[in-house]
Amino acid sequence: MSESLGKTLIFVGLLTAAIGVIIVLVSKSEWFGWFGNLPLDFKVERENFKFYFPLGTSILLSVVLSLLFYLFRKFSE
């Protein structure tokens, strides 16, 4: 059991690192400049205080991931 858990943790770590690299590369491109600046993304900037709450981006990601998981489950049967 510990061997399969180890392999799973390695896979999850590599997947997380790959997603991080993709996010860094995409954030530098002009195609996704709107990402993180949606209408429900709250930004408060004061002299010594910054607060950012990406509610709109979270909702969009939730809808997109739910759709992808639904389609994956639908077509994998």
Secondary structure, 3 states (H helix, E strand, C coil): CHHHHHHHHHHHHHHHHHHHHHHHHHHCCCCCCCCCCCCCEEEEECCCCEEEEEHHHHHHHHHHHHHHHHHHHHHHC
